[in-house]
Amino acid sequence: MDRELYLALTEDDIDVLKLRDWLQVRDQVTPTNNSVLHVACQHGSNKCVQEILERADEPLLLQTTSRGETALHLAARQGHHHAVEALLSKAKSSDHLSDDDLENPTTRLQKLIRAPNVELETALHAAVRYNHEKIVGVLVKEDPGYSYPRNKSDETPLYLAAARGYAGVTKVILDNCESPTFGGPHGRTALHGALMSSRGYECMRFLARSNPDLIKKLDHNGWTAFHFAAENDLLNSIEFLLNANRRVAYIADKKDKKTPLHIAAYKGYTRVIMKLLNYLPDIVDSVDGNGQNMFHIALKQDQSLLLKFILSETWKFDTLNALIIQKDMEGNTPLHLIAKLGYYIPRLPQWIPKTDQEVVDNTNLTPAEALYQYYSPLLVIGEDVGGLHPHRDNFNDIWDKWTGGKMQNIDRSDVKSHDVRTEMRRQRANTHMVVAALVTTVALTAGFAMPGGFNGNLGPEQGSPLLLRKPAFNIFVVADTVALLFSISSLFLYFTLSFKLKRKAFITSFSFAVVLNIASIAAMMVAFIAGTYAVLSHSLVLAIAVSTLSSLFLLLVFSLSYRTSINMLRFPIHETRWWLCRMYYYIVWRSRRWDIVRRLCERSIDHPAKSDGSDLV
């Protein structure tokens, strides 16, 4: 398109247009096949639009761009109301029956309004997308009997307006369109779209009142309007729908058999659940496709506020007990999930004594047994628990302490099986072994390649280190030796972990190995500082600078590893203390026993008649 003409069309300079011959202007297009009418309508150049329509022939109205758009599409999208009215007026003035299809006569105006682009969108779609309410009203009133089809994304104009929360546009379409289409993608309706966000509340009200049957419509997943309202925590919409048709709230979806109550429970929307139960109290113990009620779901999704509401004192025990004893498809009651997920609930102790704590799941485990099997390595110091259980008093004692709140500070986030935990420990040990091997290699290399080199002169000191008499060199030798010994010891301990050790032995060896590994790294840093200082002693400033920087790093390592070392040594120290106490009592018992035997022998020699030893015990 000519540059001067294009600028005139964008700036609404009608003088340039009048000076041009129409035959020269009519055929000019942009690279996207926009005619002069498209350009003028796109930029809202009303004078140019009027001039072009007066001089243009009828085919220019329906001429399309490379995207299949008429000038009406562009004017409607940009919100140029006067350009839209001018185009419609021109179409009406040339109104006649189309000769293409006599059985289905279509006016020029209708063909212009209904013309789709490559996305199958009409001008009404474009106006709705950008919330041009006035233009929407004009288009709908000019062709009220047309049921606007879906675009390539299965969206009708009404769905686009509702999903975006355009209440004014929604009302205009409902009031003026004789047969509006409510469809949307995935089997949804415009009502579903309005309930995807809080801004669609007014649209929802208009749609539900215009067509109450929309409340009962299901999408491809079997979701009703209630499901969408519950999914998005739309409390006011839930209340409106309950007043309109509360029976629909009982409907479960197709795949997971979830009702709106279960959807709200998954999200933790307590207010929505309270509103649903206020209108429909009989759904309190309803279950989804997995046989789980809202108590199960709240536990699995870690919804603390919902759990607080479920266990609040406002509930009658009969109602709460029905939730507590209900089993899902795996036989788990909420008590089993509390045990298996390691979930401590502060309000639980006041309800537990009143309910059945011996109920079993599909694996024949009670909640107490499940807690012991999953968490005994975390709650008690002992071996991993397999399928066999110790005396019932052991896991009952743990269950009582758990539900009584005496163990809530223990970390129970790692819900993994025995084999998984063992494999994770071995992977960590392998990683640490690589570090220990690197430290050993560095320490050995530094030991044979002494800082400053060796004395190569003939004499009694040939082959000895040149810096042997410097104190910093002596510190280097000692620190390097300590690093080597600690790293080799750590490496040996890591090697022993490859054997099938019991849990106590594994943790003890692993803990000592980690501490030795950290100590070897620290010793290696000390050796580096001392060796560098010895070599750079002739340049005191440089030696102090290097030593200071290295010392800061050493302090950082110490500060970060100190707490880790203490925590790692806690279990071995506890075990060592236990064994020392056991040995002490064993020695004392053996000593006392031999003392009794000795005294008994002496007494039997002196007094043969009194040899039972009863007076010695």
Phi, psi and omega in degrees: 000142180300136185298314182296321179293318181298315179295323179295321179292322181285332182259006179059043178267094186288338182297317179297321181293321181291330181284345182270146174288136186297324180297329177283326182282320189301322188268000181279134180222161176274173177302335177266017176068029174278127177279178178297327178291321177299313183296316181295319179291323180296325183260006176066031179276086190296321180296315180294323179299313180298317181296318181293317182294329178290327184261346186276157171268173188295322182302335181297331179299321184260004178294138186244159177275186178294342177263011177076021184259137173276174177296332179293324176303312184293317180294320180292320181294319182278352177079025180273093188296317182294323178293321178298314181295323179295318179295317180293321179296318178298319180295321180290326181291333179255025185295128173199167180285139177288138180275355184284327185217091184289335180286338180229073185299134181230130179282161177300322178297315180294320178298323179292315182291324186270357184298125179266153173266192183294339177268009181064029179256136176273178177296331179293320174305313182297317180293322180294318183305324184253018171058042176269084188299320183295318179291322177302316179299318180296313183295316182293321181291330180286335180220066187290337184273358184273131175267103187294128185281178178279153172274191182295338178266014179065031180251128173270163178303322180293322177294318178301317181293316183292317181295333179265358179074026179275087185295318181297315179296318179301315182294321179298315181295315181295325183282333189246340181272128184287326180220073182292148176258133187255003189289157177212182181292156176058031178077009181280162173249175177298329178294319175301316180297322180294335183266016177272351177203164182291337182286352180267014184299312181295321177299318179300317180296315179299316183292315182295324178284327179288321182217087182300336180294343179298333181297329183270351184291141179252144172273189184295336178269000181083018180274136173263181177299327179297321179299316181292322178294320178291322180299327186251013175058045182264086186296314180295321178293321177300314181296319179298315181293323178296321178290332182279314182198084185289340182296333182293337181293347177278345187287131177262156180286176187280322189277302187256001179057040179266134172269170176305329177299317180291324177299315179295324179294320177299322180276345182078026181273088185295322182296320178295318179296318178298321179293317178297317181290333178293323179270327185230073184295342183281355180268007187300324183252020177292150185238157178268194182294340177268006181075020185256133175270185185293336177291314175305311186296318180298323178291314183292330180265002178057049180266090188295320181293321177293321177296321177298320178292317182296322183265014180287162183283357180285344181277147169282147183296325180301319179291314181294321180297325177299325177287321186291322186269358183285132181261146173269192184296336178266005179082009182276126166273168174306329178294322177296319179294323176301318180288314186286330180267356179065041186260118175261127181241117184303326184276356185291322185304329183286342180259333187303313184299340185271350186247174182277113182264358182256009178295143185246155176268193183291343175262012176066034177252136170279167177303321180295318179293322178296317178298317180294318183293322183276328193232008179301327176296338181262333185266331180229157177269108183185190183281162174296147184259131177259218182283339181268143182247152174283198180301144185301331181298331181295306182282336174293324178294319177296318180298318180295318179293322180296305183291340177277357176084017182269358181231015188290346182272000180275139181285118182237030185281340185268088182267085182226156181288170181299315182295320180294316179297319180297317180295322178295320177299317182292324177296319176296320180297321179296321178296315179294328180296323178297318178296315180298321179295321178296317179296319178298317180297315180296317181295319178296317180298318179293329180291326181270333177255082186294143175299135180088346178086191184243159179282115182263000181283148176293143180143181183294337182261014179296132181090352179275154180297141180293330183261023187300327185271003179270134181301322181297326179292322178296322176295322178299315182297314181296313182296321179294322177295316178299316179299319180295314181295316181295318181292321178294320177297317178297319179297321178294318179297318177297325178296321179294337180290344178289342175280161181279085180270155173288167188300315181299312182295321180298310183294321179297311180296317180297319181295313178297322181295319180296315181296318178295323179296314178297318179295323179293323177295318178296317179296323178296323177293321177298318179297321179295317181296314181294317180296318179295319180296321180295320182288324184262020184297335178286340175244085190298321182297314180295321180296317180294321181296312180296317181295322180294314179299317179294323180293322177299318177295321179297319177295322178297315178299318181295317181295325180282329185263350184297309181296322178298317180296318180297316180295322180292328181276349184300313182292311177301321178296319178298316179294318179297317178299320180296317180292322178296317177297321180295317179294322180299311181294327178294316180294317179298317181295318179294319180296316180294324179295313180294327177295321178294318179298316181298314181294325179294320178296315179298320180293323181293330178286318182283323183226084183302333184285337181246083184237015180276345176076012183291335180276354183264340184282000000 
